[in-house]
Amino acid sequence: MKFLGKPRSQRAAFLPLCLLFLKILHPGHSHLYSSRYAGDKVIRLIPGTEEEAYALKKIYQQLKVDLWQPSSISQVSEGTVTDVHIPHNGSQVLLAFLQETNIQYKILMEDLQKVLEKGSSLPTQRSRRSVSGYNYEVYHSLEEIQNWMHHLNKTHSGLIHMFSIGKSYEGRSLFVLKLGRRSRAYKRAVWIDCGIHAREWIGPAFCQWFVKEALLTYRSDPTMRKMLNHLYFYIMPVFNVDGYHFSWTNDRFWRKTRSRNSRFRCRGVDANRNWRVKWCDEGASMHPCDDTYCGPFPESEPEVKAVANFLRKHKKHIRAYLSFHAYAQMLLYPYSYKYATIPNFSCVESAAHKAVNALQSVYGVQYRYGPASSTLYVSSGNSMDWAYKNGIPYTFAFELRDTGHFGFLLPEMLIKPTCTETMLAVKNITMHLLKKCP
């Protein structure tokens, strides 16, 4: 992105900062992760019967696998596609078991460490910035993202205001960008968050892409101009700041927050199971070592509490809530925690249908859409349901590319197409909100 029309003097002043960025080595040589994934495999399985599903659940628990899809062992059932990251010391045991039981499987990644070292979704050694400015086609560390936010706050004060809504467990600021033309005191608003799960790097990349597109096309695109003139967008590029930082420095596949538990050595809570809506019911775990641990109580995580407090405070004018996840290629809406139809189903379903069609029109990528419980799986205590239950009528969760070939390791070369098509879907939902829906 060209730094969007700032004066030459500002560009000159910014050059030393650019050069400084280029000299910074990225955290802890994160591209190697101390070879911790050497020999690990990612395997796709589809249990053909409930007996096979039960057997898989038992062996998953014994081998302490890392489930990529679905997120919880409890959600493994007949016909459910399960993508499993299995440590090297357990892979032979699992493969022998699968061959003995004739359960169908496919090895998606033979050696996870080699996939990582090829740089499929890791910070590359090339410049993190393009010649003309910020490079939106690579993944960025938390420090880079926050420096980017500070810079836009200084250079685009007419459309952007940056503020903090609190601190994370480890004391990091929880920054939000308020995007929109300050044309009148009261405007409806849209909340967008990315990176609630640390390992889903394409989410924060999209949040940054959205801001870049808004600033670049505000004057030339009538749709964008209408969006920013009539609405405010509150954008949180990295919700789970501690977990995201940890996924760069220590464990590429970390999902949760980084809070400590007084009785267990396992750290972190699933920030998308920690909300006060059917908290710790189906699809969430009460065990602190599980990836879907709901926490000791609702809003126990300071990150969740900060966002919930902000949304409660502004719920009168926030009309839409959009959360970006990976991976599955789905556009989901409430409910997640039960099989039931929301009161404003027709309007929400229509918006989802049009958004998915708009997305597909770019590269032909197909998304499924529908209520989260029946389209993906049942989960309780998540942000989308909470936002809907707290009076925000249009709440959606995107599961971005892909459907498992790369999984959480979506290559940097796919950032641009993924964000380009998703941008059309978001604009479509926003315009639907402005035109039709109360």
C-alpha positions as CSV (number, residue, x, y, z in Angstrom):
1,M,0.0,0.0,0.0
2,K,1.3,3.4,-0.8
3,F,1.1,5.2,2.4
4,L,-2.1,6.7,1.0
5,G,-1.2,10.1,0.0
6,K,0.8,11.5,2.9
7,P,2.9,14.6,2.2
8,R,6.5,14.1,0.9
9,S,7.9,15.5,4.1
10,Q,6.1,12.8,6.0
11,R,7.3,10.1,3.6
12,A,10.9,11.3,4.2
13,A,10.5,11.3,7.9
14,F,9.1,7.8,7.7
15,L,12.0,6.4,5.7
16,P,14.4,5.9,8.7
17,L,11.6,4.0,10.5
18,C,11.2,1.8,7.4
19,L,14.9,1.0,7.3
20,L,14.8,0.2,11.0
21,F,12.0,-2.3,10.4
22,L,14.0,-4.0,7.7
23,K,16.8,-4.6,10.2
24,I,14.7,-6.2,12.9
25,L,14.9,-10.0,13.0
26,H,11.6,-11.6,13.6
27,P,10.8,-13.1,17.0
28,G,13.0,-16.0,18.0
29,H,13.7,-17.2,14.4
30,S,10.1,-18.4,14.5
31,H,10.4,-20.2,11.1
32,L,12.2,-23.0,12.8
33,Y,10.3,-23.4,16.1
34,S,13.4,-25.5,17.3
35,S,12.4,-28.3,14.9
36,R,9.6,-29.3,17.3
37,Y,7.3,-30.6,14.5
38,A,9.9,-32.9,12.8
39,G,8.2,-36.1,11.7
40,D,4.7,-34.8,12.8
41,K,1.9,-35.7,10.4
42,V,-1.5,-34.2,9.5
43,I,-4.0,-36.9,8.7
44,R,-7.6,-36.6,7.5
45,L,-10.0,-39.3,8.6
46,I,-13.7,-39.9,8.1
47,P,-15.3,-42.4,10.5
48,G,-17.8,-44.4,8.6
49,T,-19.8,-45.6,11.6
50,E,-20.5,-44.5,15.2
51,E,-18.3,-47.4,16.3
52,E,-15.4,-46.1,14.3
53,A,-16.0,-42.6,15.7
54,Y,-16.0,-43.9,19.2
55,A,-12.7,-45.8,18.5
56,L,-11.1,-42.7,17.1
57,K,-12.1,-40.6,20.1
58,K,-10.5,-43.1,22.4
59,I,-7.2,-43.2,20.5
60,Y,-7.1,-39.4,20.0
61,Q,-7.3,-39.1,23.8
62,Q,-4.6,-41.6,24.4
63,L,-2.2,-40.1,21.9
64,K,-3.1,-36.5,22.8
65,V,-3.5,-35.4,19.2
66,D,-4.0,-31.8,18.1
67,L,-7.4,-31.7,16.3
68,W,-7.5,-29.1,13.5
69,Q,-11.0,-29.9,12.4
70,P,-13.3,-30.1,14.3
71,S,-11.9,-28.4,17.3
72,S,-13.0,-30.9,20.0
73,I,-12.8,-34.7,20.3
74,S,-16.5,-34.6,21.5
75,Q,-17.5,-33.4,18.0
76,V,-16.0,-36.4,16.2
77,S,-18.9,-38.5,14.8
78,E,-20.0,-40.7,12.0
79,G,-19.2,-39.0,8.6
80,T,-17.4,-36.0,10.2
81,V,-14.2,-35.1,8.5
82,T,-11.4,-34.9,11.1
83,D,-8.0,-33.3,10.4
84,V,-5.5,-34.5,13.0
85,H,-2.1,-33.2,13.8
86,I,-0.3,-36.1,15.3
87,P,3.2,-35.9,17.0
88,H,5.9,-38.1,15.3
89,N,6.0,-40.5,18.3
90,G,2.3,-41.2,18.0
91,S,1.9,-41.3,14.2
92,Q,3.0,-44.9,13.7
93,V,0.6,-46.0,16.5
94,L,-2.3,-44.2,14.8
95,L,-1.4,-45.4,11.3
96,A,-1.2,-49.0,12.5
97,F,-4.5,-48.7,14.3
98,L,-6.2,-47.2,11.2
99,Q,-4.9,-50.0,9.0
100,E,-6.0,-52.7,11.5
101,T,-9.5,-51.2,11.7
102,N,-9.8,-50.3,8.0
103,I,-10.8,-46.7,8.8
104,Q,-10.3,-44.6,5.7
105,Y,-7.6,-41.9,6.0
106,K,-5.4,-39.6,3.9
107,I,-2.1,-38.1,4.9
108,L,-2.3,-34.4,4.2
109,M,1.2,-33.5,5.4
110,E,3.9,-36.1,5.7
111,D,6.3,-34.1,7.8
112,L,4.9,-30.9,9.3
113,Q,8.4,-29.4,10.0
114,K,9.3,-29.6,6.4
115,V,6.1,-27.9,5.4
116,L,6.9,-25.1,7.8
117,E,10.5,-24.8,6.7
118,K,9.3,-24.4,3.1
119,G,7.7,-21.3,4.3
120,S,4.2,-22.1,3.4
121,S,2.7,-19.7,5.9
122,L,5.8,-18.5,7.8
123,P,7.5,-15.1,7.9
124,T,9.7,-15.1,4.8
125,Q,13.2,-13.8,4.9
126,R,12.4,-11.2,2.3
127,S,11.5,-7.7,3.2
128,R,8.3,-7.4,5.2
129,R,7.6,-4.2,3.4
130,S,7.2,-3.5,-0.3
131,V,9.1,-0.6,-1.9
132,S,6.0,1.6,-1.8
133,G,5.1,0.9,1.8
134,Y,3.5,-1.9,3.8
135,N,3.3,-5.4,2.3
136,Y,-0.1,-6.8,2.8
137,E,0.7,-10.1,1.0
138,V,2.8,-11.5,3.9
139,Y,1.9,-12.4,7.5
140,H,3.0,-9.9,10.1
141,S,4.0,-10.2,13.7
142,L,2.0,-8.6,16.5
143,E,4.7,-5.9,16.9
144,E,4.5,-5.1,13.2
145,I,0.7,-5.0,13.2
146,Q,0.6,-2.6,16.2
147,N,3.2,-0.4,14.6
148,W,1.1,-0.3,11.5
149,M,-1.9,0.7,13.5
150,H,0.0,3.5,15.2
151,H,1.2,4.8,11.8
152,L,-2.2,4.9,10.2
153,N,-3.5,6.6,13.3
154,K,-1.0,9.4,12.7
155,T,-1.3,9.6,8.9
156,H,-5.0,9.1,8.4
157,S,-6.6,10.9,11.3
158,G,-9.5,12.0,9.1
159,L,-10.8,8.4,8.7
160,I,-9.0,6.5,11.5
161,H,-8.9,6.7,15.3
162,M,-6.9,4.1,17.2
163,F,-7.7,3.4,20.9
164,S,-7.1,0.6,23.5
165,I,-10.0,-1.2,25.2
166,G,-7.9,-2.8,27.9
167,K,-4.9,-5.1,28.5
168,S,-4.4,-8.8,27.8
169,Y,-3.4,-11.3,30.5
170,E,0.3,-10.7,29.8
171,G,-0.2,-6.9,29.8
172,R,-0.4,-6.2,26.1
173,S,-2.7,-3.4,24.8
174,L,-5.9,-4.4,23.1
175,F,-6.0,-2.0,20.2
176,V,-9.0,-1.2,18.0
177,L,-9.2,1.0,14.9
178,K,-12.3,3.2,14.5
179,L,-12.7,3.6,10.8
180,G,-15.2,6.0,9.1
181,R,-15.8,9.6,8.2
182,R,-16.7,11.7,11.2
183,S,-19.7,13.3,9.5
184,R,-22.2,13.3,12.4
185,A,-22.5,12.4,16.0
186,Y,-24.6,9.3,15.7
187,K,-23.8,6.6,13.2
188,R,-24.6,2.9,13.1
189,A,-21.5,0.7,13.4
190,V,-20.0,-2.6,12.4
191,W,-17.6,-4.5,14.7
192,I,-14.9,-6.7,13.0
193,D,-12.5,-8.9,14.9
194,C,-9.8,-11.2,13.7
195,G,-7.3,-13.6,15.4
196,I,-9.5,-14.8,18.3
197,H,-7.7,-18.2,17.8
198,A,-3.9,-17.6,17.7
199,R,-2.9,-20.0,14.9
200,E,-5.4,-18.7,12.3
201,W,-3.1,-16.1,10.8
202,I,-5.2,-15.4,7.7
203,G,-7.7,-13.6,10.0
204,P,-5.4,-10.7,11.1
205,A,-4.1,-10.5,7.5
206,F,-7.7,-9.9,6.4
207,C,-8.4,-7.3,9.0
208,Q,-5.4,-5.4,7.7
209,W,-6.5,-5.9,4.1
210,F,-9.9,-4.5,4.9
211,V,-8.5,-1.3,6.4
212,K,-6.0,-0.9,3.5
213,E,-8.8,-1.3,0.9
214,A,-11.1,1.1,2.8
215,L,-8.4,3.9,2.8
216,L,-7.2,3.3,-0.8
217,T,-10.7,3.2,-2.4
218,Y,-12.6,5.6,-0.3
219,R,-12.5,8.4,-2.9
220,S,-12.8,6.1,-6.0
221,D,-15.3,3.5,-5.0
222,P,-18.9,4.7,-4.4
223,T,-19.7,1.6,-2.3
224,M,-16.8,2.1,0.0
225,R,-17.5,5.8,0.3
226,K,-21.1,5.1,1.2
227,M,-20.0,2.6,3.8
228,L,-17.5,4.9,5.5
229,N,-19.8,7.9,5.3
230,H,-22.8,6.1,6.8
231,L,-21.1,3.7,9.2
232,Y,-18.3,3.4,11.6
233,F,-16.2,0.2,11.6
234,Y,-14.5,-0.9,14.8
235,I,-11.7,-3.2,13.7
236,M,-9.6,-5.4,16.1
237,P,-6.9,-7.0,13.9
238,V,-5.6,-9.2,16.7
239,F,-8.1,-10.2,19.4
240,N,-5.9,-12.8,21.1
241,V,-2.7,-10.8,21.3
242,D,-0.8,-13.1,23.7
243,G,-1.7,-16.2,21.9
244,Y,-0.9,-14.7,18.5
245,H,2.6,-13.6,19.7
246,F,3.2,-17.1,21.1
247,S,2.3,-18.7,17.8
248,W,5.1,-16.7,16.2
249,T,7.7,-17.4,18.8
250,N,7.0,-20.8,20.4
251,D,4.2,-22.9,19.0
252,R,2.8,-22.2,15.5
253,F,-0.3,-24.2,16.3
254,W,-1.2,-22.5,19.6
255,R,-5.0,-21.7,19.7
256,K,-5.9,-20.4,23.2
257,T,-5.1,-17.4,25.3
258,R,-2.0,-17.5,27.6
259,S,-3.6,-17.2,31.0
260,R,-2.4,-19.4,33.9
261,N,-4.5,-21.9,35.8
262,S,-3.9,-22.2,39.5
263,R,-4.5,-26.0,39.6
264,F,-3.1,-27.2,36.3
265,R,0.1,-26.6,34.4
266,C,-1.8,-26.2,31.1
267,R,-2.2,-22.6,30.0
268,G,-4.9,-20.7,28.2
269,V,-8.6,-20.6,27.5
270,D,-10.4,-20.9,24.2
271,A,-11.4,-17.2,23.8
272,N,-14.3,-18.3,21.6
273,R,-15.8,-20.5,24.4
274,N,-15.5,-18.0,27.2
275,W,-18.6,-15.9,26.5
276,R,-21.7,-15.8,28.7
277,V,-24.1,-17.6,26.4
278,K,-24.8,-21.2,27.3
279,W,-21.2,-21.1,28.7
280,C,-19.4,-24.4,29.0
281,D,-22.2,-26.4,27.5
282,E,-22.0,-28.7,24.4
283,G,-18.9,-28.1,22.2
284,A,-16.8,-26.7,25.1
285,S,-14.6,-28.4,27.6
286,M,-14.2,-28.0,31.3
287,H,-10.6,-29.3,31.3
288,P,-7.9,-26.7,31.2
289,C,-5.6,-28.8,29.0
290,D,-8.2,-29.0,26.2
291,D,-8.1,-26.7,23.2
292,T,-11.8,-25.8,23.7
293,Y,-11.4,-25.1,27.5
294,C,-14.2,-22.7,28.4
295,G,-12.3,-21.1,31.3
296,P,-13.0,-21.0,35.1
297,F,-16.0,-18.7,34.6
298,P,-17.6,-16.6,31.7
299,E,-15.4,-13.6,30.7
300,S,-12.6,-14.9,32.8
301,E,-10.2,-13.8,30.0
302,P,-9.3,-10.1,30.1
303,E,-9.4,-10.0,26.3
304,V,-13.0,-11.4,26.2
305,K,-14.1,-9.2,29.0
306,A,-12.7,-6.1,27.4
307,V,-14.5,-6.8,24.1
308,A,-17.7,-7.7,25.8
309,N,-17.6,-4.5,27.9
310,F,-17.0,-2.4,24.7
311,L,-19.9,-4.1,22.8
312,R,-22.2,-3.8,25.8
313,K,-21.4,-0.1,26.0
314,H,-22.0,0.6,22.3
315,K,-24.7,-2.0,21.5
316,K,-27.3,0.6,20.7
317,H,-25.4,1.6,17.5
318,I,-23.4,-1.5,16.7
319,R,-25.7,-3.3,14.2
320,A,-23.4,-6.0,12.9
321,Y,-20.7,-8.2,14.4
322,L,-18.2,-10.0,12.0
323,S,-15.6,-12.4,13.3
324,F,-12.9,-14.0,11.1
325,H,-11.6,-17.5,11.6
326,A,-10.0,-20.3,9.6
327,Y,-10.4,-22.8,8.1
328,A,-13.4,-24.4,6.4
329,Q,-14.7,-21.9,3.7
330,M,-18.0,-21.2,5.5
331,L,-20.1,-18.1,6.4
332,L,-21.9,-18.9,9.6
333,Y,-24.6,-17.1,11.6
334,P,-26.5,-18.0,14.9
335,Y,-27.2,-20.2,16.5
336,S,-24.1,-22.2,17.4
337,Y,-25.2,-23.5,20.7
338,K,-28.6,-25.0,19.6
339,Y,-30.5,-26.1,16.5
340,A,-33.1,-23.3,16.2
341,T,-34.0,-20.6,13.8
342,I,-33.2,-17.0,14.7
343,P,-36.1,-14.5,14.6
344,N,-34.6,-12.4,11.8
345,F,-33.6,-15.5,9.8
346,S,-34.9,-14.3,6.4
347,C,-32.8,-11.1,6.4
348,V,-29.7,-12.7,7.8
349,E,-30.0,-15.7,5.4
350,S,-30.5,-13.4,2.4
351,A,-27.4,-11.4,3.4
352,A,-25.3,-14.6,3.7
353,H,-26.6,-16.0,0.4
354,K,-25.7,-12.8,-1.5
355,A,-22.3,-12.5,0.3
356,V,-21.3,-16.1,-0.6
357,N,-22.3,-15.5,-4.3
358,A,-20.3,-12.3,-4.4
359,L,-17.3,-14.1,-2.9
360,Q,-17.6,-16.9,-5.5
361,S,-17.8,-14.5,-8.4
362,V,-14.1,-13.5,-8.0
363,Y,-12.2,-16.9,-8.2
364,G,-15.0,-19.4,-8.1
365,V,-14.3,-20.4,-4.5
366,Q,-17.3,-22.0,-2.9
367,Y,-18.4,-21.3,0.6
368,R,-21.1,-23.1,2.5
369,Y,-23.4,-20.9,4.6
370,G,-26.0,-21.4,7.3
371,P,-26.6,-21.6,11.0
372,A,-23.3,-22.6,12.7
373,S,-24.8,-25.5,14.7
374,S,-25.9,-27.4,11.6
375,T,-23.4,-26.1,9.0
376,L,-20.2,-26.6,11.2
377,Y,-20.9,-28.1,14.6
378,V,-22.6,-27.2,17.9
379,S,-20.5,-25.0,20.2
380,S,-21.4,-23.0,23.3
381,G,-20.0,-19.8,24.8
382,N,-18.9,-18.2,21.5
383,S,-18.7,-14.5,20.6
384,M,-21.2,-14.6,17.6
385,D,-24.0,-16.1,19.7
386,W,-23.2,-13.7,22.5
387,A,-23.3,-10.6,20.3
388,Y,-26.6,-11.8,18.8
389,K,-28.1,-12.4,22.2
390,N,-27.0,-9.0,23.4
391,G,-28.9,-7.1,20.7
392,I,-26.6,-7.0,17.7
393,P,-29.0,-8.3,15.0
394,Y,-26.5,-9.2,12.2
395,T,-23.7,-11.5,13.5
396,F,-21.6,-13.6,11.3
397,A,-18.5,-15.8,11.6
398,F,-16.3,-16.4,8.5
399,E,-14.2,-19.5,8.2
400,L,-11.8,-18.5,5.6
401,R,-9.7,-20.6,3.2
402,D,-9.0,-23.4,2.7
403,T,-10.8,-26.7,3.3
404,G,-7.8,-28.6,4.6
405,H,-5.1,-28.9,2.0
406,F,-3.0,-26.3,3.8
407,G,-5.2,-25.8,6.9
408,F,-3.7,-23.3,9.3
409,L,-0.6,-23.1,7.0
410,L,-2.3,-21.1,4.3
411,P,0.6,-19.9,2.1
412,E,1.3,-16.2,1.8
413,M,0.7,-16.4,-2.0
414,L,-3.0,-17.1,-1.1
415,I,-3.4,-14.0,1.2
416,K,-4.3,-11.7,-1.7
417,P,-6.9,-13.9,-3.4
418,T,-8.4,-14.9,0.0
419,C,-8.7,-11.3,1.1
420,T,-9.9,-10.0,-2.3
421,E,-12.9,-12.4,-2.4
422,T,-13.7,-11.9,1.3
423,M,-13.7,-8.2,0.8
424,L,-16.6,-8.5,-1.6
425,A,-18.5,-10.6,0.8
426,V,-18.1,-8.1,3.6
427,K,-19.0,-5.2,1.4
428,N,-22.1,-7.1,0.4
429,I,-23.2,-7.8,4.0
430,T,-22.6,-4.1,4.8
431,M,-24.6,-2.8,1.9
432,H,-27.4,-5.3,2.8
433,L,-27.4,-3.8,6.3
434,L,-27.6,-0.3,5.0
435,K,-30.3,-0.9,2.4
436,K,-32.7,-3.4,3.9
437,C,-32.3,-4.5,7.4
438,P,-33.3,-2.5,10.5
